[in-house]
Amino acid sequence: MSALTPLRHAPFRYLLLGRTTSMLGNSVAPMALAFAVLDLTGSVRDLGFVVAARSLTNVVFILFGGVLADRLPRRLVMIGSNTLAFATQGAVAVLLFTHTATFGLLMGLAAVNGLVAAFSFPAMSAIAGQVVPDEIRQQANALIRLSVNFVGIGGAAAGGLLVAAFGSGWSIAIDAASFALAAVFFSFIRVPSVRAAAAGKSTLRELQVGWREFVARPWLWSVVAGFCVLNMMLSAGLSVLGPSVADETFGRTAWGLVVSAELAGLALGGLVALRLRVRRFLLVGVIAMAPVAPVLLALGLAPYAPLLIALNLLAGIGIEIFGVSWETSMQRHVPADLLARVYSWDMLGSIVAVPIGQAIAGPVAAAVGTSTALVGAGVLSLLAVLGMVVVPAVRSLDNTPVPAPEATEEPATVS
């Protein structure tokens, strides 16, 4: 079987194009927003509040996004959410171009963008399990992630150069345009319908069904618990404290190269995952997350750009192997008509502590020092990985493909 076999399926090709296009903008936008806030207020605390506002609304609405993606055609949810994301990022770009941005406006628009993403992520994650047969899902997931990461490599590096040379406005504008184009690509996706099982139930009942499926799988909730800690530490260390350390040491352009190194690692990890054939794929993926801890430790103890570039490259390889193993495991072991709701519980657990970490990163660094805060984050990240590895269900989950369920064809017309 060729690694490119998923490309024979038209729904997969449009999903690949849409996610790759949106990644082009998303790879430069976080860096641009971070430095826009720092330029505006000069406060790491304010930066933490802005990124936390986006994460908080994402947490609050992610479960409803999962219900909506199981209740409505996932294609339509993706089109609508990407159109709204275009509007929010476009508004941010206009504020930056016209020099009318304020801390409050940036924080408010970040919150709206997080809400929109809460409806987009479960739909995009769940539909990825529908666009190809089960026997090539691993290759499909690897190709999607490989494509968006290759685009992200150049995007992050270009983002650093754009911010340094022209300011943050152009990077945010590119992000807005990428959402609009992604919505066009998503509009061409046609996949089987899996909405029948959710029909006629209340939102609360649908959430309960998703929760029941979530907690019934120890391998699932234990990994989500581990990533609750991991994502909190990484978001605080890299999204908030990282740009501040870069400003004080090796500069913004070099920080763009550090971020690009992770994306290069993601691309290399995708190539590995594309060919990897192991029964205990999830266990391999969890172990591969261990290299993220040294990145935080080095950022706190030895913030040298060449060292951070090398470590972030290794971390990116591990993150991508885990990402493919996780998406394949979810799509293979969770029923298709429940997948978006289970994904939403997964995402909620994984990101619920992110806004807390982002909000307290600045105050903690002020209290104990930035170096100590980053070292602590690195140690906790390593403990989170070890905690996942010792769970028996994680170590034993089988990656053998299973037959895909029967489904009815979704109408081709857009309602």
N, C-alpha and C positions, 0 to 999 in steps of 0.2 A: 504493500500500500504506500503510495507516494505521500510525502508530507504536505503536498499542495492539493491533495484530493478535495478538501473542503471548498476550494475555489470553484469547483464544478457546480456548486449550489448557489443559485442567484440570491436567495435571501441572505446567505452568508456574505456574499460579496458586498451587498448594500450595507449590511451591519458593519463590516470591516471598513468600508469607506467612511461611514458616518462617525464611527468611534475614532478613527485615525484623524479625520478632519478636526473634530472637537479637541483632540489631544494637542494639535498644533498650537491652538490658542491657550489651552490650559497649562501647557508647559512653561509659558512665559508669564502668565497672569499672576500667580502667587508671589513671585519675586518682585514684579512690578508694584503690586499692591503693598507689599512689605516696605519697600523703599519709599513709596509715595507717602505712607503714614509717617515714616521716620523723617522724611523731608518736611512734612507738614507740622509735626509736633515735637520731633526729636525724642520721643518717649517710647521706650520698650514696653512700658505698661499699656500705653494706648494701642500699640501694635497688637499686643496680646488680646485686648478687648475687641478689636476689629475682627481678627481671625476667629476669636471665640464666638462672636455674634453669628457668624456664618455657621460654625459648627453646632451652636445651640439650636438654631432653627432646624438644622438638618436632623438633629437628634429628636426634636419634638415631633416632627412630621414624617419621619421615615417609616413608621408603622402604617400610617395612612397611605403612604406611597405604595407600600406592598399590597394593601387591600385593593387600591385602585388598579394596580397592574394585573391583579388576578381577576378583577371584575370587568375591566374594559379591554379592548384590543391594545396590546402592549405597544404596538406601532404608533397608535394615536397618542398614547401617554408620552412617548418619546418625542414625537413631533411637537406637541404642545409645550412640554417642559423646555426643550431646546429653543423654541421661539421666545419664551419668557426669559430664558437665560441671555439670549441675544439682547433683549431690551434692558435688562439690569446692567450688564457689562457695558453696553453702549452708553447708558446714562453715566456710569463711572468715567468712561473715556471723555465724554463731553465736559464733565466737571473738571477733569485734570487739564484738558486742552484750554479751557476758558479760565483756569486758575480760580475757580469758584468752589473748589472742594473744601469741605470742613470735616472735622473728626466725626461729628454726628451724622452727616450725610453718608460718608464712607461706611460707617458702622451700620447704618440703616440699610443701605443697598447690599452690603455683605450679608445681612440677615435675610433679605429677600432672596438673594442668590442661593443661600443655603436651603431655604424652603423649596425652591424650584428643583434643586439637586435631589432633595428627598423624594420627589416623585419620579425623577429620571433614573436614578441608580437601580432600584429594584426591577424596573421594567427592562432596562438594558441587560442586567445580569440574568434575568429569567429568560428573556427571549433568545439569549445565546445558546440555551439548551434546546431550542426548537429549530434552529436554522440548519442543522445537519443531523444525520443519523447518529445513534449512540456510539457506534464503533469508531467514529472519527472525531468525537467530541474533544479528546485531548489535543489532537492536532489543530482543531478549530480554535480552541482556547489559546493555544500557544501562538498560532498565527495572528490572532487579533492582538494579543499582548505584544508580540514581536513587532508588529506594524506600528502600533501607537508608540512604542518605546523608541523605535528608530526615528520617528518623527520628533519625539520629545528630546532626543539628544541634541539635535540642531536647534530646536526651539528654546531649550533652556540656555544654551550658550548664546544664542542670538538675543535672548531676553536680557541677559546681563549686559551685552554690548548696547542694546537699544536703550536700556535704562541709564547706563553711564553716558551715552552720547546725546540722547534726545529726551530723556525723562520717561516717566511711566505711562503716559497717555497712549503712545503708539502700541505698546504691548497689550494694554487692555482693549484697545480697538481691534487688534488682531484676534483676540479671544472672542469678542462679540461677533465678528464676522464668521469665525469658525463655527459657532453655534447655529447661525442662520443656515450655513451650507450643510451642516450635519442634519438639520431638520429636513432638508430636501432629500438627502440620501435615505433617511429613515422612512420617508413617505413611500418608497418603492418596495419595502419589505412585505412579503406575503408569507405567512406561516399558518399552520393548523391552529384552530381555536382550542383553548383549554379553559374557557370561561364557564362552561355549563355547571361544574361542581360548585361554583360560588354563587350561582343565581338564587335570589330570594332570601338570602341571609342578611342579617344586620351587620353593620361594620364591627360591632363588638364581638358578635359571634364569629365572624371571619378572623378577627385577631386572635380569639381563643383557639380556633382550629390551628392557626399558624404556630401559636405558642406550644400547643400540645405536640405537634410534629417536631418542633425545635427541641424541647426538653426530653423527648423520647430517644434522642440520639446523643449518647455521652461524648462521642468523638466530636460532635458539632458544638455543643455548649461549652466543652472544656477548652477547645481552641479559641472560641469567641472570648471566653474569660481571659485567656492568656493575651489575646490581642487587645483587650480592653486596657491592660497595663502597658503593653508595647506601644500602642498608638498614642496613649497619653504621654509617654516619655518622648517618643519621636517627634510628636507635634510641638511639645514644649521646647525640646532641644533644638530642633532644626527649623521650625517655622518662626519661633520667637527669638530664642537666644542666638541661633546661628547667624542671622543677618547682623545682629549687634556685634558679635565677635568679629565677623568679617569687616565691618566698618572700622573697628579698632585695630585690626591687624593687617590682613593681606588684601583687603579691598573688595569692592562689589563685583568687578569683572572676574576676579579669581573665584569668588563665591559662585558665580554662574558656572564656572568650570567644575567646581565641586559638585554642584547639582547635576551637571551634565554627566559626570562620571557615574553617578548612580544610574542614570538613564542608559548609559552605555552598558553598564552591568546588567540592567534589565533586558537589554537586547541580547546579550550573550547568554543570559539565563534562559531566555526564550528559545534560543537555538538548542540548548541542552534539553529543555523540557519537550521540545518538538520530537526528539528522538528517544527520550528516556522510556524504558519499558521495565517497570518494577511493579510488583503486586502491592507493596506497601508504600504507595505513592505519597499519601498524606504524611506518613512518618518522615519520609525523606524531605518533604517540603518543610515540615516544622523544624527539623534539624538544620536545614539550610538557612533559617532565620538567625542563627547565632551570630553571624558577622555584623549585625546591626549594632551590637553593643560596643565594639571597639571604635566605631565612628563617633559616638557620643563621648566616650572616654578620651579619645584623641582631641576632640574639639575643646574639651575642658582642660586637658593637661598639656597638649602640644599642638596648638592651632597653626600648623604649617600647611599651606595649600597643597604641596606635592603629596604629603602623607595622607591628608584627608581625601584627595582625589583617588589614591590607591585603595584606601579602605572603603570608600563609598562605591568604588567599582565592584569589590567583592560583595559588599552588602547588597548591591543591586542584583547580582547574579542569584543570591540566595532568595531575595524577595520575589523574584520572578518565578523561580522554581516552586516556591510555596504557592504563589498566586495561581499558577496553572493547576497544581495538585488540588487546591481548595475548590476552584470553580468546577473542575472535573468531578470531584467527589460530591459536591452539592448536586450537580445536574444528574449524576448517576444514581444517587441514593435517596433523593427526595422526589416525590411525585410531581409531574409537570404542572398540574393545576394548583398545587400548593407552593410552588417554588418561589414566587415573588414574595408571598407572605413570610415564608421561612427566611428568605434573603433579607427581608426587612428586619426581622428579629436579629439575624446575624449582624447586620449593619448597625442596628441600634446598640447591641452589646459591644461591638467593636469600637464605636465612636462616642459612646455616652460620656466617657471621661475626657475626651479630647478638649472640649471647651473649658473644662476645669483646669487641665494642664496648661492650656494656652493662657488662661486668665491669671493663674498663679505663678507662671514662669517668671515674670518680671519681679513681683514682690519677693519670691523665694530667692532669686538671684541677688536682689538688693540686700536681703537679710543674711545670707550665708556666703555670698560671692558667686559669680557666674561659673567659675571653674568647679567649685564644689557642687553646685546644682547640676551641672552636666555630668560629672562623675557619678553622682547619685542616680541620675537617669540611666546611665549606662549599666550600672550594677543591677538595678531593678529590671531592665530589659533582659539581661542574661538570665535572671531568676525566672522571668515569665516564660522564656523558651524552655528552660529545664522543667518547669511545672507542666507544660504541655506534653513533653516527651515521656514523662512517667505515667501518663494515663493509659491504661491497657487498651481501651477502645481506639485510641489514636494509633497505637503501635500495631494493631491487628486489622485495621480497615482494609478491605480487599478492593483493588482497582480493576478487577475483571469486568469488562463491559456486560451490560444486561440489555435485553430487547426493549425497544422504545414502545410506549403505550399507544394504543389506537386513538385517533383524534379526528374530529370533523374539520372540514376545510373552512377557514375564515373567509367571509365575503371580501372581494377585492376592492369594493368601493369604499371611499373614505366618508364616514358619517360625521 
